[in-house]
Amino acid sequence: MSLFGNASSFGTGGTGVFGSTTTDSHNPMKDVEVTSPPDDSISCLAFSPPTMPGNFLIAGSWANDVRCWEVQDNGQTVPKAQQMHTGPVLGVCWSDDGSKVFTASCDKTAKMWDLNSNQAMQIAQHDGPIKSIHWIKAPNYSCIMTGSWDKTLKFWDTRSPNPMMSLQMPERCYCADVVYPMAVVATAERGLIVYQLENQPSEFRRIDSPLKHQHRCVAIFKDKQNKPTGFALGSIEGRVAIHYINPPNPAKDNFTFKCHRSNGTNTTTPQDIYAVNAISFHPVHGTLATVGSDGRFSFWDKDARTKLKTSEQLDQPITACCFNHNGNIFAYASSYDWSKGHEYYNPQKKNYIFLRNAAEELKPRNKK
């Protein structure tokens, strides 16, 4: 049976993949567990590009490691390889041909991992931890973009120890995304900068933040012509902003919505508000997933401005998520994000990565 193909039989049948577990708070959605997950909190996930046959998943963690699994069509995951940094890994990405994985770490370096030879070499250096890493494939150049807490955004051609370019930012990089020819970086102190990448990278526009609290995650979305046209920005205050770069009607087209909050409709009790830890857009439908410190994932249709689904609550925060290249698989990571401080840290608690069939649940409400 094809678990992540177009088969509608995913997850049906009394037994499921793991027998009949009824109350299971670590996996209430009964999704597929990835084997041999990292031994500390999972910071980032990335699926292989469409140029590669099959599906490979990369995860970076606070155990200083980067792991690679093959995800088979029947849902089985096969650990393939791993590499180490000397500090927590905060960002991962793939080259467009799928031959290399790039990793960013608190050890102030970025590495290029050649999956064929299983060798990793340093390709970037900052004066502070590197938070984000993205591969840029332009018609006239290819490079790696790294965003750091040293307040610089640097571009590397992977062959030289010096960057092709270094751009100063007003504050530390907290999150970034790239969809050529656009990049967006969200920084500390609610900074927001859009870059254009044609010919060579340059600052395009600084934007006043549509959110009132610390930025946590950002993801670019595309229009019907497959061109990047705006971004979704998540904050620690359970809120996401949908922001278009050049909307016909900014006051109407840009909006924010609340998410990852408890007892939303009950006004008598105080509301628990959680961070939005990651946002990912579905590669086919353009709908989006958010994951939060409340231990839930939600699926949204930004055009119809509706929620499509919210998961049951996991017993830990969800720290990262991503879709595979055709949107059939939604991966999400469950681990402690320290959002409630050290007293809620339980070293006995395991970390998990779950895989869910996302082909149906992310279809927009009404096809335009």
Salt bridges, closest charged atoms under 4 A:
ASP24 OD1 - HIS26 ND1 2.57
ASP31 OD1 - ARG356 NH1 2.79
GLU33 OE2 - HIS26 NE2 2.69
ASP39 OD2 - ARG67 NH2 3.56
ASP65 OD2 - ARG67 NE 2.73
GLU70 OE1 - LYS80 NZ 3.40
ASP107 OD2 - HIS85 ND1 2.90
ASP150 OD2 - HIS126 ND1 2.98
ASP157 OD2 - ARG159 NH2 3.48
GLU171 OE1 - ARG172 NE 2.99
ASP177 OD1 - HIS134 NE2 3.84
GLU203 OE2 - ARG206 NE 2.67
GLU237 OE1 - ARG239 NE 3.38
GLU237 OE2 - ARG261 NH2 2.91
ASP294 OD1 - HIS260 ND1 2.92
ASP303 OD1 - LYS302 NZ 2.80
ASP315 OD2 - LYS349 NZ 3.04
GLU343 OE1 - HIS342 NE2 3.88
GLU360 OE2 - LYS363 NZ 3.16
GLU361 OE2 - LYS309 NZ 3.36
GLU361 OE2 - ARG356 NH2 2.78
